Amino acid sequence: MKLVGKAYVKTDVKRLFGASVRVWRGRLGISQEELAERAELHRTYISDVERGARNLTLESIERLAQALKVSVPSLLSYARKSASAPGPGNELVDILFVEDQAEDMELTMHALKSAHITNHIHVVRDGAAALNFLFATGEYAYRRANERPQMILLDLSLPKIDGLEVLRRIKADPRTRKIPVVVLTGSSRNQDIAASKQMGAEAYIVKPVDFRNLSAVVPQLSLQWALLAPAPAINA
């Protein structure tokens, strides 16, 4: 529980811990099945943990930390920060990063760090996983409908469903069409760039992504605003 004014408000520790596991799993770009295998736990157990529906033992917490390649304090720290975070007007929100090439992923993550972007980043490695994440289907069926990212970094060359088709579906759906999409392309071919713009992409970056070309798109996106969850409207 935490003190708000003079009243105590119950904090859902299990839900906050589950959110921490999802964040660290997203940073590794692994599925619930892979995390379960690494931690030697059942897939259903992982799903319950991430939904906040499971009481964990200290042994299970340690297994999860090892599987996620973080220390136990680091795994617990996200939950503590979430519990003590200020109101929704200042709440950092997620970036969805869709990239299947490990080297390009590493370079982009380095560029984000260099730009001092500290938002939680979810990594998926194919177009089908990206759509499942956005629409809470498949392996991401546990996600809440309002837990969509505030920005998407989208590679065009993806397995399963290509990037242009992912972009088309994002911009065709009223639930996701307002999310800013930055397309990552392996070349400056006018055809790819023109198709992305026609489908509604807000900006594009020719890979490899570095601090310079990432910074160049910031003014187009009002990036500081985009990476903060907007305060809810108050009706008079």
C-alpha positions in Angstrom: 0.0 0.0 0.0 1.1 3.6 -0.5 0.0 6.8 1.1 -1.8 9.3 -1.2 -2.8 12.4 0.7 -4.2 11.0 4.0 -5.6 7.8 2.4 -3.9 4.5 1.8 -4.3 3.1 -1.7 -3.8 -0.6 -2.3 -1.0 -1.3 -4.8 -1.4 -4.4 -7.0 2.1 -5.8 -6.6 1.5 -8.9 -8.7 0.2 -6.8 -11.7 3.2 -4.4 -11.4 5.7 -7.3 -11.2 4.0 -8.8 -14.3 4.4 -5.6 -16.1 8.1 -5.6 -15.2 8.5 -9.1 -16.6 6.8 -8.1 -19.9 9.0 -5.0 -20.2 12.3 -7.0 -19.8 11.0 -9.8 -22.0 10.1 -7.2 -24.7 13.6 -5.8 -24.5 15.0 -9.2 -25.3 12.5 -9.7 -28.1 11.5 -13.2 -26.8 8.2 -14.9 -26.6 6.5 -16.2 -23.5 7.3 -19.7 -24.6 11.0 -18.9 -24.9 11.0 -17.2 -21.5 9.3 -20.3 -20.0 11.9 -22.5 -21.5 14.8 -20.4 -20.2 13.3 -20.2 -16.7 12.3 -23.9 -16.7 8.7 -22.8 -15.9 5.4 -23.7 -17.7 4.1 -21.4 -20.4 0.9 -20.9 -18.6 2.8 -19.9 -15.5 4.5 -17.1 -17.4 1.2 -16.0 -18.8 -0.3 -15.8 -15.3 2.7 -13.9 -14.0 2.4 -11.3 -16.7 -1.3 -10.9 -16.1 -0.7 -10.4 -12.4 -2.6 -13.6 -11.5 0.1 -15.6 -9.9 1.7 -15.6 -6.4 5.5 -16.1 -7.0 8.0 -17.8 -4.8 11.5 -16.3 -4.3 12.9 -19.2 -6.4 10.6 -18.4 -9.3 11.6 -14.7 -9.2 15.2 -15.6 -9.3 14.6 -18.0 -12.2 12.8 -15.3 -14.1 15.6 -12.8 -13.4 18.3 -15.2 -14.7 16.2 -16.0 -17.8 15.7 -12.3 -18.5 19.5 -11.7 -18.0 18.9 -9.1 -15.2 19.5 -9.0 -11.5 16.6 -9.6 -9.1 16.8 -5.9 -7.9 16.5 -4.7 -11.6 13.5 -6.9 -12.2 11.8 -5.6 -9.1 12.8 -1.9 -9.6 10.4 -1.4 -12.6 7.5 -2.5 -10.4 8.6 -0.1 -7.6 8.9 2.8 -10.1 5.5 2.0 -11.5 4.0 2.0 -8.0 5.5 5.3 -7.1 5.2 7.0 -10.5 3.4 10.4 -10.8 0.0 10.8 -12.4 -0.8 9.7 -16.0 0.2 13.0 -17.4 3.8 12.2 -16.8 3.8 8.5 -17.4 6.4 7.2 -19.8 5.0 4.9 -22.4 6.3 2.3 -24.8 7.9 2.2 -28.2 7.3 -0.8 -30.4 10.5 -1.7 -32.4 10.0 -4.2 -35.2 13.3 -5.5 -36.6 14.5 -9.0 -37.5 18.2 -8.3 -38.0 20.3 -8.5 -34.9 22.9 -6.0 -36.0 20.4 -3.4 -37.1 18.6 -3.9 -33.8 21.7 -3.3 -31.8 22.6 -0.2 -33.8 19.1 1.3 -33.4 19.0 0.6 -29.7 22.4 2.3 -29.3 21.0 5.3 -31.3 18.0 5.5 -29.0 20.2 5.5 -26.0 22.4 8.2 -27.5 19.3 10.3 -28.0 18.5 9.9 -24.3 15.3 8.1 -25.1 14.6 6.1 -21.9 11.1 4.9 -22.7 10.4 1.2 -22.4 11.0 -0.5 -25.8 9.3 -3.7 -26.9 11.2 -5.6 -29.6 9.4 -8.0 -32.0 11.1 -9.7 -34.9 8.5 -10.2 -37.6 5.4 -8.5 -39.0 2.9 -11.0 -37.5 4.3 -10.5 -34.0 4.0 -6.7 -34.5 0.3 -7.0 -35.4 -0.3 -9.4 -32.5 1.3 -7.0 -30.1 -0.7 -4.0 -31.4 -4.1 -5.7 -31.4 -3.6 -8.0 -28.4 -3.9 -11.3 -30.3 -1.9 -14.5 -30.6 1.0 -14.6 -28.1 0.0 -11.1 -26.9 -3.6 -11.8 -26.2 -2.9 -11.0 -22.5 -2.4 -7.3 -23.3 -5.0 -4.8 -22.5 -6.7 -3.0 -25.4 -5.4 0.4 -24.3 -1.8 -0.7 -23.9 -0.7 0.4 -27.3 2.7 2.1 -27.9 3.0 5.8 -28.6 5.5 5.3 -31.4 6.5 2.5 -33.8 9.9 1.9 -35.4 9.1 -0.4 -38.3 11.6 -2.2 -40.6 10.2 -2.7 -44.1 12.0 -6.0 -44.7 10.3 -8.5 -42.3 9.5 -12.2 -42.3 6.0 -13.6 -42.2 4.3 -10.2 -43.0 6.3 -7.5 -44.7 6.6 -4.0 -43.3 4.5 -2.2 -45.8 1.5 -4.6 -45.1 2.0 -4.0 -41.4 2.0 -0.3 -42.0 -1.1 -0.5 -44.1 -3.0 -2.4 -41.4 -1.8 0.1 -38.7 -3.1 3.1 -40.7 -6.3 1.4 -41.8 -7.5 0.7 -38.2 -9.0 3.6 -36.2 -7.4 2.1 -33.0 -3.9 2.5 -34.3 -3.8 4.9 -37.2 -2.8 7.9 -35.0 0.3 6.1 -33.7 3.4 7.8 -35.3 5.3 5.3 -37.5 8.9 5.7 -38.4 9.8 3.4 -41.3 13.3 1.9 -41.3 14.5 1.0 -44.8 17.7 -0.6 -46.1 18.0 1.8 -49.1 16.9 5.2 -50.2 14.9 3.8 -53.1 12.1 6.2 -54.0 9.6 3.4 -54.5 9.8 2.2 -50.8 9.8 5.7 -49.4 6.9 6.9 -51.6 4.8 3.8 -50.7 5.5 4.4 -47.0 4.5 8.0 -47.2 1.4 7.2 -49.2 0.3 4.7 -46.5 0.7 7.3 -43.8 4.2 6.8 -42.3 5.2 10.0 -40.4 8.9 9.7 -41.2 11.6 7.3 -42.6 15.2 6.5 -41.8 17.6 4.9 -44.1 19.5 2.2 -42.1 21.8 1.9 -40.3 20.1 4.0 -37.7 22.4 6.4 -35.8 22.1 9.4 -33.6 22.3 11.8 -36.6 19.5 10.4 -38.7 17.3 9.6 -35.7 17.6 13.2 -34.5 16.7 14.4 -38.0 13.2 12.9 -37.6 12.5 14.3 -34.1 11.1 17.7 -35.3 8.7 15.8 -37.6 7.2 13.8 -34.8 7.2 16.3 -31.9 9.1 13.4 -30.3 9.1 14.7 -26.8 5.3 14.9 -26.8 4.9 11.5 -28.6 6.9 9.7 -25.9 4.8 10.9 -23.0 1.4 9.6 -22.3 -1.0 12.5 -22.8 -3.0 13.6 -19.8 -6.6 12.5 -19.9 -9.1 15.2 -21.0 -11.2 16.7 -18.2 -14.8 17.5 -19.0 -16.1 20.7 -17.4 
